[in-house]
Amino acid sequence: MAVKLYEMGRLSTGAAAELADISKLLFLTRLADYGVDTFDLSADELRRDIASARRHL
């Protein structure tokens, strides 16, 4: 249930992990077991993140 609520955007990773009674790190690693992406970035957001990272190299 925690994974589905996270996937729907109804819970943050921290809240979902708390609901599942596991650590946030474990919750994030287990998302792949359910086919849920850890990060949901649009193409524009990804381009901005890459540009930002390049500026800091």
SELUMVEX-207954 format. One record per residue: residue number from 1; x, y, z of N, C-alpha, C in turn. Coordinates in pm, 1 decimal, always signed. Example, Ala and Ser with C-alpha at 12.3 -4.5 7.8 and 13.67 -1.06 7.14 Angstrom:
{num: 1, n.c1: +1319.0, n.c2: -569.0, n.c3: +780.0, ca.c1: +1230.0, ca.c2: -450.0, ca.c3: +780.0, c.c1: +1320.0, c.c2: -330.0, c.c3: +780.0}
{num: 2, n.c1: +1285.0, n.c2: -225.0, n.c3: +708.0, ca.c1: +1367.0, ca.c2: -106.0, ca.c3: +714.0, c.c1: +1290.0, c.c2: +3.0, c.c3: +787.0}
! end
This chain:
{num: 1, n.c1: +82.8, n.c2: -117.8, n.c3: +0.0, ca.c1: +0.0, ca.c2: +0.0, ca.c3: +0.0, c.c1: +88.0, c.c2: +125.2, c.c3: +0.0}
{num: 2, n.c1: +197.9, n.c2: +122.4, n.c3: +75.6, ca.c1: +287.1, ca.c2: +238.0, ca.c3: +82.8, c.c1: +347.2, c.c2: +268.7, c.c3: -54.0}
{num: 3, n.c1: +386.0, n.c2: +165.6, n.c3: -126.8, ca.c1: +444.7, ca.c2: +185.2, ca.c3: -259.9, c.c1: +342.1, c.c2: +248.2, c.c3: -353.7}
{num: 4, n.c1: +220.9, n.c2: +199.1, n.c3: -351.3, ca.c1: +116.8, ca.c2: +252.5, ca.c3: -440.6, c.c1: +86.3, c.c2: +398.2, c.c3: -407.5}
{num: 5, n.c1: +74.9, n.c2: +430.3, n.c3: -279.7, ca.c1: +47.6, ca.c2: +568.5, ca.c3: -240.2, c.c1: +162.8, c.c2: +660.2, c.c3: -279.6}
{num: 6, n.c1: +286.3, n.c2: +610.7, n.c3: -269.0, ca.c1: +402.2, ca.c2: +688.5, ca.c3: -314.0, c.c1: +395.4, c.c2: +708.3, c.c3: -465.2}
{num: 7, n.c1: +367.0, n.c2: +601.5, n.c3: -537.9, ca.c1: +360.3, ca.c2: +607.7, ca.c3: -683.2, c.c1: +253.9, c.c2: +707.5, c.c3: -729.9}
{num: 8, n.c1: +144.6, n.c2: +714.9, n.c3: -657.7, ca.c1: +36.1, ca.c2: +806.4, ca.c3: -692.2, c.c1: +65.8, c.c2: +950.2, c.c3: -650.3}
{num: 9, n.c1: +176.5, n.c2: +971.2, n.c3: -577.5, ca.c1: +211.6, ca.c2: +1104.1, ca.c3: -531.5, c.c1: +138.3, c.c2: +1146.5, c.c3: -406.6}
{num: 10, n.c1: +76.1, n.c2: +1051.8, n.c3: -339.8, ca.c1: -1.0, ca.c2: +1083.8, ca.c3: -219.5, c.c1: +85.5, c.c2: +1086.4, c.c3: -93.8}
{num: 11, n.c1: +202.1, n.c2: +1016.6, n.c3: -96.9, ca.c1: +294.1, ca.c2: +1014.4, ca.c3: +16.4, c.c1: +435.6, c.c2: +1044.7, c.c3: -30.6}
{num: 12, n.c1: +511.0, n.c2: +1110.9, n.c3: +54.5, ca.c1: +653.0, ca.c2: +1130.7, ca.c3: +28.6, c.c1: +725.3, c.c2: +999.3, c.c3: +56.4}
{num: 13, n.c1: +852.3, n.c2: +992.5, n.c3: +18.9, ca.c1: +927.9, ca.c2: +870.3, ca.c3: +47.3, c.c1: +936.9, c.c2: +845.3, c.c3: +197.0}
{num: 14, n.c1: +955.8, n.c2: +950.9, n.c3: +273.2, ca.c1: +964.8, ca.c2: +935.4, ca.c3: +418.6, c.c1: +834.7, c.c2: +884.9, c.c3: +479.1}
{num: 15, n.c1: +723.5, n.c2: +941.9, n.c3: +436.5, ca.c1: +593.8, ca.c2: +900.3, ca.c3: +489.7, c.c1: +560.3, c.c2: +757.5, c.c3: +447.2}
{num: 16, n.c1: +593.5, n.c2: +723.5, n.c3: +323.4, ca.c1: +567.5, ca.c2: +588.0, ca.c3: +275.0, c.c1: +653.1, c.c2: +486.0, c.c3: +350.1}
{num: 17, n.c1: +778.4, n.c2: +520.9, n.c3: +373.7, ca.c1: +867.2, ca.c2: +432.1, ca.c3: +449.1, c.c1: +814.6, c.c2: +412.1, c.c3: +591.6}
{num: 18, n.c1: +768.3, n.c2: +519.0, n.c3: +650.4, ca.c1: +712.3, ca.c2: +509.4, ca.c3: +786.0, c.c1: +588.5, c.c2: +419.6, c.c3: +786.6}
{num: 19, n.c1: +503.3, n.c2: +434.9, n.c3: +687.9, ca.c1: +384.2, ca.c2: +350.5, ca.c3: +677.2, c.c1: +423.1, c.c2: +203.2, c.c3: +662.4}
{num: 20, n.c1: +528.6, n.c2: +177.9, n.c3: +584.7, ca.c1: +575.3, ca.c2: +40.1, ca.c3: +562.9, c.c1: +659.6, c.c2: -10.5, c.c3: +680.1}
{num: 21, n.c1: +690.0, n.c2: +76.9, n.c3: +773.6, ca.c1: +769.9, ca.c2: +44.3, ca.c3: +891.9, c.c1: +910.4, c.c2: -4.0, c.c3: +854.8}
{num: 22, n.c1: +970.4, n.c2: +67.3, n.c3: +757.9, ca.c1: +1108.2, ca.c2: +40.1, ca.c3: +717.7, c.c1: +1180.3, c.c2: +173.4, c.c3: +702.4}
{num: 23, n.c1: +1311.5, n.c2: +168.0, n.c3: +690.0, ca.c1: +1387.9, ca.c2: +291.9, ca.c3: +672.0, c.c1: +1360.2, c.c2: +350.9, c.c3: +534.1}
{num: 24, n.c1: +1384.0, n.c2: +479.2, n.c3: +522.9, ca.c1: +1364.8, ca.c2: +547.8, ca.c3: +394.8, c.c1: +1458.3, c.c2: +488.4, c.c3: +289.0}
{num: 25, n.c1: +1581.9, n.c2: +460.8, n.c3: +325.8, ca.c1: +1677.2, ca.c2: +402.5, ca.c3: +231.6, c.c1: +1629.0, c.c2: +266.9, c.c3: +180.7}
{num: 26, n.c1: +1580.8, n.c2: +182.7, n.c3: +270.6, ca.c1: +1529.6, ca.c2: +51.7, ca.c3: +229.1, c.c1: +1406.7, c.c2: +68.4, c.c3: +139.4}
{num: 27, n.c1: +1319.7, n.c2: +161.0, n.c3: +173.4, ca.c1: +1201.3, ca.c2: +185.5, ca.c3: +91.2, c.c1: +1242.3, c.c2: +223.8, c.c3: -51.1}
{num: 28, n.c1: +1338.0, n.c2: +316.6, n.c3: -62.9, ca.c1: +1383.0, ca.c2: +359.8, ca.c3: -194.7, c.c1: +1442.6, c.c2: +244.6, c.c3: -274.5}
{num: 29, n.c1: +1518.1, n.c2: +158.1, n.c3: -209.1, ca.c1: +1578.1, ca.c2: +46.3, ca.c3: -281.3, c.c1: +1474.7, c.c2: -58.2, c.c3: -320.4}
{num: 30, n.c1: +1368.8, n.c2: -71.0, n.c3: -243.9, ca.c1: +1265.6, ca.c2: -171.5, ca.c3: -273.7, c.c1: +1167.7, c.c2: -127.5, c.c3: -381.9}
{num: 31, n.c1: +1165.3, n.c2: +0.3, n.c3: -417.2, ca.c1: +1073.1, ca.c2: +48.0, ca.c3: -520.6, c.c1: +1092.3, c.c2: -27.9, c.c3: -651.9}
{num: 32, n.c1: +1216.4, n.c2: -58.1, n.c3: -685.9, ca.c1: +1244.7, ca.c2: -130.6, ca.c3: -810.4, c.c1: +1180.1, c.c2: -268.6, c.c3: -809.5}
{num: 33, n.c1: +1166.3, n.c2: -329.9, n.c3: -692.7, ca.c1: +1102.0, ca.c2: -461.4, ca.c3: -683.7, c.c1: +957.1, c.c2: -456.2, c.c3: -730.5}
{num: 34, n.c1: +898.6, n.c2: -337.7, n.c3: -721.9, ca.c1: +758.4, ca.c2: -319.3, ca.c3: -761.0, c.c1: +745.3, c.c2: -245.0, c.c3: -894.2}
{num: 35, n.c1: +859.5, n.c2: -222.0, n.c3: -960.9, ca.c1: +857.1, ca.c2: -154.3, ca.c3: -1089.5, c.c1: +825.6, c.c2: -6.7, c.c3: -1081.7}
{num: 36, n.c1: +855.7, n.c2: +54.7, n.c3: -969.0, ca.c1: +827.2, ca.c2: +196.8, ca.c3: -949.6, c.c1: +958.0, c.c2: +274.3, c.c3: -958.6}
{num: 37, n.c1: +960.7, n.c2: +378.5, n.c3: -1041.2, ca.c1: +1079.3, ca.c2: +461.6, ca.c3: -1054.6, c.c1: +1102.7, c.c2: +540.4, c.c3: -926.3}
{num: 38, n.c1: +1229.4, n.c2: +550.1, n.c3: -889.4, ca.c1: +1265.0, ca.c2: +628.3, ca.c3: -771.3, c.c1: +1251.9, c.c2: +776.8, c.c3: -800.0}
{num: 39, n.c1: +1288.4, n.c2: +816.0, n.c3: -920.7, ca.c1: +1281.5, ca.c2: +955.6, ca.c3: -960.6, c.c1: +1186.9, c.c2: +968.7, c.c3: -1078.7}
{num: 40, n.c1: +1104.7, n.c2: +1069.4, n.c3: -1075.0, ca.c1: +1009.1, ca.c2: +1093.4, ca.c3: -1181.8, c.c1: +1034.1, c.c2: +1233.1, c.c3: -1237.5}
{num: 41, n.c1: +1135.0, n.c2: +1242.7, n.c3: -1325.7, ca.c1: +1172.0, ca.c2: +1371.5, ca.c3: -1382.1, c.c1: +1121.1, c.c2: +1383.0, c.c3: -1524.9}
{num: 42, n.c1: +1077.6, n.c2: +1501.7, n.c3: -1558.1, ca.c1: +1043.3, ca.c2: +1527.9, ca.c3: -1697.6, c.c1: +1173.8, c.c2: +1546.8, c.c3: -1774.6}
{num: 43, n.c1: +1165.6, n.c2: +1546.7, n.c3: -1906.2, ca.c1: +1284.3, ca.c2: +1567.8, ca.c3: -1988.9, c.c1: +1347.4, c.c2: +1703.9, c.c3: -1959.4}
{num: 44, n.c1: +1265.0, n.c2: +1806.2, n.c3: -1940.2, ca.c1: +1317.3, ca.c2: +1939.8, ca.c3: -1909.3, c.c1: +1387.3, c.c2: +1942.4, c.c3: -1773.5}
{num: 45, n.c1: +1328.8, n.c2: +1878.0, n.c3: -1674.8, ca.c1: +1391.7, ca.c2: +1872.6, ca.c3: -1542.6, c.c1: +1525.4, c.c2: +1800.4, c.c3: -1549.0}
{num: 46, n.c1: +1530.9, n.c2: +1692.7, n.c3: -1623.8, ca.c1: +1654.9, ca.c2: +1617.9, ca.c3: -1638.4, c.c1: +1761.3, c.c2: +1703.3, c.c3: -1708.0}
{num: 47, n.c1: +1723.6, n.c2: +1775.1, n.c3: -1813.5, ca.c1: +1818.7, ca.c2: +1862.9, ca.c3: -1882.5, c.c1: +1872.3, c.c2: +1970.9, c.c3: -1788.5}
{num: 48, n.c1: +1784.7, n.c2: +2029.3, n.c3: -1707.9, ca.c1: +1828.7, ca.c2: +2132.0, ca.c3: -1612.1, c.c1: +1924.4, c.c2: +2073.1, c.c3: -1509.1}
{num: 49, n.c1: +1894.1, n.c2: +1954.4, n.c3: -1459.2, ca.c1: +1981.5, ca.c2: +1889.6, ca.c3: -1361.7, c.c1: +2118.3, c.c2: +1859.4, c.c3: -1420.7}
{num: 50, n.c1: +2121.8, n.c2: +1813.0, n.c3: -1544.1, ca.c1: +2249.4, ca.c2: +1783.6, ca.c3: -1610.6, c.c1: +2329.1, c.c2: +1912.1, c.c3: -1631.1}
{num: 51, n.c1: +2262.6, n.c2: +2017.0, n.c3: -1676.0, ca.c1: +2330.3, ca.c2: +2145.9, ca.c3: -1696.4, c.c1: +2385.7, c.c2: +2197.8, c.c3: -1564.3}
{num: 52, n.c1: +2308.7, n.c2: +2186.4, n.c3: -1458.8, ca.c1: +2354.2, ca.c2: +2230.3, ca.c3: -1327.9, c.c1: +2474.8, c.c2: +2151.0, c.c3: -1280.7}
{num: 53, n.c1: +2470.9, n.c2: +2021.3, n.c3: -1300.3, ca.c1: +2582.9, ca.c2: +1936.4, ca.c3: -1259.5, c.c1: +2708.7, c.c2: +1973.4, c.c3: -1337.0}
{num: 54, n.c1: +2694.9, n.c2: +2001.7, n.c3: -1465.9, ca.c1: +2811.4, ca.c2: +2037.3, ca.c3: -1548.1, c.c1: +2874.2, c.c2: +2168.2, c.c3: -1501.8}
{num: 55, n.c1: +2791.1, n.c2: +2261.2, n.c3: -1456.0, ca.c1: +2844.3, ca.c2: +2389.3, ca.c3: -1407.9, c.c1: +2927.5, c.c2: +2370.2, c.c3: -1281.4}
{num: 56, n.c1: +2900.6, n.c2: +2265.5, n.c3: -1207.1, ca.c1: +2970.3, ca.c2: +2242.7, ca.c3: -1080.1, c.c1: +3090.6, c.c2: +2150.8, c.c3: -1092.2}
{num: 57, n.c1: +3123.7, n.c2: +2108.9, n.c3: -1212.5, ca.c1: +3241.5, ca.c2: +2022.0, ca.c3: -1231.9, c.c1: +3368.2, c.c2: +2100.9, c.c3: -1238.1}
! end
